[in-house]
Structure formats: C-alpha cells, structure tokens
Amino acid sequence: MRQNHTLAQIRAGEPAIGLWLQSHSHHTARIIAAQGLFDWLVVDLEHTPVDVHTAATTLGAIADVSGGMCTPLVRVAQGTMHNIKYALDFGAQGVIVPMVNTAEDAQQVVRYARYPPDGDRGGGGLLPHLSYGVAKHVEFLPHGNRETLVAVQIETRQAVENIEAIADVPGIDLVFVGPMDLHLSLGLPATLWSDSPVFLSALGRVVDACQSRGIPLGTLAPNAELAKARLADGFTFVGMGSDYGHLLAALHAQVQQLKS
C-alpha cells in the first residue's frame, strides 16, 4: 500500500513543503506534481469551489504522476460529513477543515474522517483506496486511518481560547494556523504574518499547546523567504504560496524587466 508521504514526514518531525492550488486545472496540478518540487498540493474547496469531477480528476492526477510522493490534500468548505467524506471519496489523502472553534468541532472532524473504530466514516467509494495504489478496498480499510491526514484549522479567537481542549482530541494529525483569518478575528489588519503582540500572544498559545502534545503545526507563507522563517518557528507543514500567486509574480517580473 502506498504510504502517505506527507503524513510520514510530519510525524517524523521533518518539514513538508507544499503549494495551494487556486487554478483548479488538473493539467496545471499534474505539471506541478510531476516536477517533484513539493511534498503536497492542496485543492482549496473553501474559497474557490469546484465540481466533483474536477476535484476527483485533479486529486488523481497529483497522486498518479508523482507516484505517491506528492500528497493530494483538500481544504474543505466546512467540517460536515458531506464535505469531509466527499473530499476523501474524491481521492484526497487528507483534509484540512476550517472554522474549528471547539473540542466538539474537532471531534466531529475525526468522526467523519476516520473509519471505525476511530470514527464513523463508512466504507466509501472507489477512489480512496485506488489513490493509495491498492486494488482491493478490503486491503485499504485496515490501513485507512493510519494513512489519512486529518488537520484542523485554527483561525479564530474562540479557537485560540479553546486550543488546549482541541489539541487533546484523539485523531488530529495536524493543527493548521490560518494566519490571515486569525488576524481578522483578533481585530488586526489582514495579513499572513505580523509582529503584533496580540497575534504573537495568540500564536504562542497555539504553538505551546501543540508542541507539548507532540502535534505538528502548519501554516501558509507567500514565498520561500517567509517559508524558511516559519520552519525556523517550528512549523513543519508549510505552504509556499499558490499556483496563481507564483504565475502572476513571474508574469509581473517579466513585464517589468521588459519595460525597464
């Protein structure tokens, strides 16, 4: 059975660097995954929803062309059974669930993302086990919980206040800090990172709760320089911008060079 490469990395305390996919083009995703540059790619269904066929095609392209070395992940729109189960049935090898504010929210995430006895998720469809290179569903089920990355996104003041209880929920593989939304929730200007004492204090509570429990931390950065800074801060799951972001930056740089 193909291993969840990213999950193995963060469990070992090793950095896993990825990219956010905003274009939702399976051609673009396949090209990026084939380069061997990233450990994971996230299809974002929260802010840029796509249809079921596009999601399934994109996730399958990532897993196939990389031979399992680039993990296809999904950030779902909500932590409901419909959203989580559909993402995993599309062929995602893990989910990042936003708007987790309480331990009860986190428990629901685990419940919908894990097979029994760790959760309540049913056997599911065809794609989950095929994305791991397993021909028979019965072979996948005993290993499914071990190989599926389950992450909760911390992005509100309420989540920070409840972070100890959230981190105590069994079955959470990763706590992902959504920095821009967290800034907004704290009454600060929207940005990916800042030196605001209010933000750093809230972040410190999240980091302390997770590190004391051995839970890996993830977040976003817009470029390589700031991704390095987040790795130095102890984050192991770091997103280095988006496909659109890098494409537009390259286009702007070329035009500026042409006009200079």
C-alpha positions in Angstrom: 0.0 0.0 0.0 1.3 3.4 -1.0 2.3 5.5 2.1 1.0 9.0 2.8 4.4 10.7 2.2 3.5 14.0 3.9 2.0 12.4 6.9 5.1 10.2 7.4 7.2 13.4 7.2 5.4 15.5 9.7 5.1 12.5 12.1 8.9 12.2 12.0 9.3 15.9 12.6 10.5 16.6 9.1 9.4 19.6 7.0 6.8 19.1 4.4 6.5 21.9 1.9 3.5 22.3 -0.4 1.6 24.6 -2.6 -2.0 25.9 -2.6 -3.9 25.2 -5.9 -6.3 28.0 -6.9 -6.5 27.5 -10.6 -8.3 24.1 -10.2 -6.8 23.0 -13.5 -5.9 19.3 -13.4 -3.4 20.0 -16.2 -1.6 22.6 -14.0 -1.8 20.3 -11.0 -0.3 17.4 -12.9 2.5 19.6 -14.3 3.4 20.9 -10.9 3.2 17.5 -9.2 5.5 16.0 -11.9 8.3 18.3 -11.1 9.0 16.7 -7.7 9.3 20.1 -6.0 6.5 19.8 -3.4 5.6 17.3 -0.8 1.9 18.1 -1.0 -0.6 20.1 -3.0 -3.9 21.4 -1.6 -7.1 21.7 -3.7 -9.0 24.6 -2.0 -12.7 23.9 -1.9 -13.3 26.5 0.8 -12.8 29.7 -1.2 -12.9 28.5 -4.8 -15.4 25.7 -5.0 -15.2 23.3 -7.9 -17.4 20.5 -9.2 -16.9 16.9 -8.2 -15.5 15.7 -11.5 -12.8 18.4 -11.5 -11.8 17.7 -7.9 -11.5 13.9 -8.5 -9.6 14.4 -11.7 -7.1 16.8 -10.1 -6.5 14.7 -7.0 -6.0 11.6 -9.1 -3.6 13.4 -11.4 -1.4 14.5 -8.4 -1.2 11.1 -6.9 -0.6 9.3 -10.2 2.1 11.5 -11.8 4.1 11.8 -8.6 4.0 8.1 -7.8 2.6 8.9 -4.3 5.5 11.3 -3.4 3.2 14.4 -3.7 0.2 14.1 -1.4 -3.1 15.4 -2.7 -5.0 17.2 0.0 -8.2 19.1 0.2 -9.2 22.1 2.3 -13.0 21.5 2.6 -15.6 24.3 2.9 -17.0 23.1 6.2 -16.5 20.4 8.8 -19.6 18.5 7.9 -19.9 14.8 7.0 -20.9 15.8 3.4 -17.8 18.0 2.9 -15.2 15.7 4.6 -16.5 12.4 3.3 -16.9 13.7 -0.3 -13.3 15.1 -0.3 -11.9 11.8 0.8 -14.1 9.8 -1.6 -12.8 12.1 -4.4 -9.3 10.7 -3.8 -7.8 13.2 -1.3 -5.3 11.6 1.0 -6.1 14.1 3.7 -8.3 17.0 4.7 -7.8 20.4 6.3 -11.0 21.5 8.0 -11.6 25.2 8.6 -13.6 27.0 11.3 -12.8 24.5 14.1 -13.6 26.5 17.3 -14.2 23.9 20.0 -13.2 20.4 21.0 -16.7 19.3 19.9 -15.9 20.7 16.4 -12.6 18.8 16.3 -14.3 15.6 17.5 -16.8 15.8 14.6 -13.9 16.2 12.2 -12.3 13.0 13.4 -15.7 11.2 13.4 -16.3 12.0 9.8 -12.7 11.5 8.5 -11.8 8.2 10.2 -13.1 4.6 9.7 -14.4 2.7 12.7 -13.3 2.2 15.4 -11.6 5.6 15.4 -14.5 7.3 13.7 -17.8 6.7 12.0 -16.9 7.1 8.3 -18.4 4.4 6.1 -16.6 2.3 3.6 -16.8 5.0 0.9 -16.4 4.7 -2.8 -13.8 3.5 -5.3 -11.3 6.4 -5.3 -10.0 6.4 -1.7 -8.1 3.1 -2.0 -7.1 3.5 -5.6 -5.3 6.8 -4.7 -3.1 4.7 -2.4 -2.3 2.2 -5.1 -4.5 -0.6 -3.6 -6.5 -2.7 -5.9 -9.0 -4.0 -3.3 -11.0 -1.9 -0.9 -10.8 -4.6 1.8 -7.0 -4.3 1.7 -7.2 -0.5 2.2 -9.7 -0.3 5.1 -7.4 -1.6 7.9 -4.8 1.0 7.0 -7.0 3.9 6.0 -6.9 5.7 9.4 -3.1 5.5 9.6 -2.6 6.9 6.1 -5.2 9.7 6.0 -4.0 13.1 7.2 -6.6 14.9 9.4 -6.0 18.6 10.1 -8.0 21.2 11.9 -7.6 24.9 11.0 -7.2 27.4 13.8 -8.3 30.8 12.7 -10.5 32.5 15.3 -10.1 34.0 18.8 -12.5 31.3 20.1 -10.3 28.5 18.7 -7.3 30.0 20.4 -9.1 30.2 23.7 -10.1 26.5 23.3 -6.8 25.3 21.8 -5.9 23.0 24.8 -9.1 21.1 24.5 -8.9 21.0 20.8 -5.4 19.6 20.9 -6.5 16.9 23.3 -8.9 15.4 20.8 -7.6 12.0 19.7 -7.1 11.5 15.9 -5.9 15.0 15.0 -2.7 14.7 12.9 -2.0 18.4 12.3 -3.1 21.8 13.6 -3.1 24.3 10.8 -2.9 28.0 11.7 -4.8 30.2 9.2 -2.9 33.5 9.8 -4.9 35.9 7.7 -8.3 35.0 9.3 -6.7 34.8 12.7 -5.5 38.4 12.4 -9.0 39.5 11.4 -10.6 37.6 14.3 -8.2 39.3 16.7 -9.2 42.8 15.3 -6.0 43.2 13.3 -5.4 44.1 9.7 -5.5 41.0 7.4 -2.0 39.7 6.7 -0.2 36.4 6.6 2.1 37.3 9.4 3.0 40.2 11.7 4.9 41.2 14.8 1.7 42.4 16.5 1.9 41.4 20.2 -1.8 40.4 20.1 -1.2 38.0 17.2 2.1 36.6 18.6 0.4 36.0 22.0 -2.4 34.1 20.4 0.0 32.2 18.2 2.1 31.3 21.2 -0.8 29.7 22.9 -1.4 27.5 19.9 2.2 26.6 19.5 2.7 25.7 23.2 -0.5 23.6 23.3 0.5 21.6 20.2 4.2 21.2 20.9 3.5 20.0 24.5 1.3 17.3 22.9 3.6 16.5 20.0 1.1 17.7 17.4 2.7 19.0 14.2 1.9 22.6 13.2 1.2 24.0 9.8 0.6 27.4 8.2 1.0 29.4 5.0 3.7 31.7 3.6 3.8 33.7 0.4 7.3 32.9 -0.7 10.5 30.9 0.1 11.9 33.5 2.4 8.9 33.6 4.8 8.5 29.8 4.4 12.0 29.5 5.9 11.0 31.7 8.7 8.0 29.6 9.6 10.1 26.4 9.5 12.5 28.2 11.9 9.5 28.9 14.2 8.8 25.2 14.5 6.2 24.7 11.8 6.7 21.6 9.7 3.8 21.7 7.3 4.3 25.0 5.3 2.5 26.2 2.2 4.7 28.3 -0.1 2.2 30.4 -1.8 -0.2 29.3 -4.6 0.0 28.4 -8.2 -1.8 31.6 -9.3 0.4 33.6 -7.0 3.6 32.3 -8.4 2.3 32.6 -12.0 1.3 36.2 -11.6 4.5 37.1 -9.9 6.5 35.6 -12.7 4.5 37.4 -15.3 4.8 40.8 -13.5 8.6 40.2 -13.2 8.9 39.5 -16.9 6.9 42.6 -17.9 8.8 44.9 -15.5 12.1 43.6 -16.9 10.9 44.2 -20.4 9.9 47.8 -19.7 12.9 48.7 -17.6 
